[in-house]
């Protein structure tokens, strides 16, 4: 599911930049959060890191792009697994609101975001939610659209929330960097249709050949 979300975002961003005549010299990079909590750790804190994953937006074929994203995502997962337990990643306790607000404001006023190369171009995350309907005073919650945070240097955040058997996409963007975020949302639908059509036209995978029986000794 995570790889499909990345592939949909990649296809949508390709269409978005094409509208503005922007040719990408290299692939877009997504900052993807990953849990760094070691197995069995039940401490009440956050242990999350952001890992860069290539969106392979330089590949035009949607199925080839999806396969390349899966490889990049797997490499980052392997790297993240090796990093688990190496350091404290409890961001809320380290970055209290007043401190983080001041640092973000200073970073923006200093124009460092315009001069330093970004570690990623877009933030993309998938938040697992309940796979059953929720109710309040008898009314069923129909959707759960998340709202996340863009930052200096990463002006668009695509967060997906799963709920009751479907995924709800929430796009939060800087109005100066992406004034028409709704267009990107529409392109997510187009990217999904493109993948479905490509999958329907793709040849079926070859069936595994049955193992040959060993020859009986004479």
N, C-alpha and C positions, 0 to 999 in steps of 0.2 A: 504493500500500500504506500509506504513512504517513497519508494522509487517511482511509482506512478504519479504521486503528487509532484515530485521534482520534474518529471517528464512533462506533465501538463503545464507547470509554471514555465518551463523552458520554451515550449511551443507557443504559449501565450506571449511571452516577452519577445520572441522573434517577430511575431506579428506586430506587436506594439512599436518596436523600433523601426520596422519596415514602413510604417505609416509616416514616420518622420524622415525617411530616406537615410537612416543611420545604418552603416555597414559595420558590423562588429569585427574588429581585427583579430580577436581571439575569443575563446569561450567565456561566457559569464560564470561567475563563481557564486554559489549560495552558501551562506552561513547557516548551518544546521545544528540545533542544540542536541546534545546527547547526554544521557544520564551517566554519571561517573561513579555511581554508588556501587561499591563492591557487593558481591552476593552475600546475603545474610546481614547486611548493615541496616538496622532499623532505627537509626538516630533520626531525630526530628529536625532535619535541616535540609537545605537544597544542596545537591552536589551535581552540578550541570556545567558542561563546557560547550563552546561553540566550535564546530569543526568545519573546515571549508570543503565543499563538494562541488566538483565541476558539473555544470549543467549541459555541457557539450553542445552549446548552441551553434557551434561551427559545423555540426552535422545536420544536413537537410532532411534525410530520411528519418521519419519518426520512430520506426522500430529499431533502426541502428542507433539512434540517439538514446532510446530507452535502454538498450543493451549496454551502451557505454556508461550511462548514468549508474546502472546497477553495479558495474565494475568499480567505478569511483566510490560509490557509497559503501561497497563491501570493504574496500581498502581503508576507508576512514573508520568504519566500525571496528576493524581489526586493530587499527592504531589506538582508538579510544579504549578498547578492552585492555590493551597493554598499559594504558595510562591510569587506569582506575586505582584509586587508593594512594596515588603518589603525592597528592597535595590537597589542601583545604580549598573547597570550592563553594563555600557557603556565602554566596554573594549578598543576600539580604543583610547578614550581620556585619559584613565588611563594608558594604556601601549603604550607610544609613541615608534616608531621603534627603536630608539637608546637605550632606556631603556630596552625593551624586548630582543633585541639582546644581550645585556650585561648579563642579567639575565639568558637567555638560555645557553649562553656560560659558565657562572659560574656554573650552575647546571650540565652541562655535564662534566666539568673538575673535579668537586668535587666527582664524582662517586656516588652521592646520588641516582641516578636512579637505580643503581645496589644494593643498600642496603635498600631502602625504598620500602614497598609493593606498587605495582601500584594500582591506583584507578580503572583502567580498562585495558583490554588487547588490545583493538582495538577501534578506533573511527569510527562511522558509522553515516552518515547524509544523508538526502534526501532534495534536494533543488528544490522547485517547479519552473518550467520555463514556457515559453509560449506554449500554446496548439495549435499553428498554425505555419506554416512554415515561416522562415525568409529568406530574400534575400539580396544580395549585388551585385550591378551592373548586375542584372539579373540571378545570380547564386544562387541556393537554398542551404541553409545550411542543410546538411544531418544529422549531429549528433552534439551533444554538450557534449563532455567528460570533466568532471571537474577535476581540479588538486587541491588537498588540502594539508594539512600539517601534517606529523607525528611529534611527539615530543618525548623527552626523557622519556622512560618508556612505551610509546605507539608507537611502531615502524611501525604500519600499519594504514592507513586511507582509508576507503572505503566511497566515496561520490557518490551519485546518483543524476543525473540531469534529470528532466523530460523535454521532448521537443517533440512537435507535435505528441502526442499520444504514445510515447514510453519512456523507461528509458535508460539512458546511464550511465554505471558504470565506475568510475575512481578510480583506485587503486594507491595510492602513499605510498611507503614503504622505510624504511631505508635499504640500500643495505647490511648492515652487519646483520641486524635482519631477513630480508627476501630477499635473493639475487635472488629468482626466483618468483617474484610477478606474472609473466604471468601464472604460473601454477595455482595460486589461481583464476585468471580470468577464466581459463578453467573450474575449478571446480564449479564456479557459474552456468555454463550451466548444469553440471551434477546434481547439487542440485535442479535446476528447474525441470529437467526431473524426478528426484526422487519424488518430490512433486506432479507432474502431474500424475505419475503412481499410487502413493498412493491414490490420490483423486479419480482416476477412479475406483480403486478397493474397495474403502470405500462404505459401505452400504448407500443408500439414507437416508436423515433425515426423521424421522417419521412425517407424515402430522399431523398438529394440528387438534384435534378432534373438531367438531362443538359443540358449547355450547348447552346444553340440554334446551329445552323449559320448562318453569315453568308449573307445572300441573295446569289445570284449576280448580277453586273452584267449587265444586258440589253444 
